[in-house]
Amino acid sequence: MKFQADVQVILKDGVLDPQGQTIGRALAELGFDSIIRVNTGRIFKLEIDAESEAMVREIVGNAASKLLANPVIEDYKIEVIR
């Protein structure tokens, strides 16, 4: 059975995000004063062939912790879509 899984990778709280800070300053200069903070990240869209959603979560969790995210400075969230 085919599943789609989205993995959102973001920096952990307390880790500096210079790209987010630069984007935040640029938005303020463009008049977006109500935007207080910008955090950058990445989204990976994976197509998985597996027997169950639990299997998908295990496969994607392993891929995220070993390659897609740096567990020292990044967190990740997995969303499975049928």
C-alpha atoms as one frame of an Amber mdcrd trajectory, in Angstrom:
protein
   0.000   0.000   0.000   1.328   3.451  -0.854   1.443   6.238   1.698   2.738
   9.769   1.598   4.621  11.137   4.570   5.624  14.730   5.120   8.571  15.398
   7.420   8.868  18.939   8.754  12.342  19.722  10.107  12.868  22.829  12.251
  15.633  24.107  14.488  15.277  23.369  18.184  14.425  26.231  20.538  17.562
  28.115  21.471  19.458  27.323  18.260  20.304  30.460  16.299  18.516  30.795
  12.965  20.428  33.446  10.984  18.350  32.850   7.861  15.141  33.334   9.847
  16.534  36.510  11.416  17.457  37.908   7.994  14.009  37.133   6.628  12.414
  38.685   9.735  14.376  41.929   9.241  13.453  42.028   5.544   9.768  41.534
   6.358   9.910  44.366   8.907  11.489  46.631   6.275   8.613  45.753   3.938
   6.126  46.901   6.566   5.165  43.552   8.114   5.573  44.910  11.640   3.191
  42.402  13.225   5.500  39.472  12.383   7.536  38.960  15.542   9.714  35.987
  14.663  10.572  33.841  11.647  11.840  30.275  11.917  13.105  28.494   8.846
  12.991  24.793   8.155  12.573  22.157   5.509   9.783  19.859   4.393  10.476
  16.469   2.849   7.679  14.696   0.970   8.194  10.954   0.886   6.228   8.237
  -0.871   6.389   4.989   1.066   5.335   1.456   0.141   4.360  -0.200   3.411
   1.697  -2.450   4.912   0.465  -0.052   7.605   0.659   3.498   8.899   2.642
   2.242  11.898   5.233   0.794   9.523   5.384   4.094   7.622   5.980   6.012
  10.857   8.799   3.635  11.799  10.485   3.878   8.387  10.145   7.652   8.168
  11.207   8.152  11.789  14.381   6.186  11.144  15.091   8.129   7.942  14.492
  11.445   9.693  16.708  10.662  12.676  19.539   9.232  10.546  19.599  11.610
   7.576  16.832  14.179   7.157  17.344  15.987  10.477  20.348  16.681  12.664
  19.082  15.487  16.072  21.574  17.712  17.904  20.059  20.975  16.625  16.807
  20.039  14.864  13.410  18.562  15.705  11.089  16.915  13.215   7.396  16.153
  12.881   5.927  13.420  10.721   2.525  13.600   9.053   1.288  10.490   7.272
  -1.197  10.994   4.440  -2.994   8.116   2.783
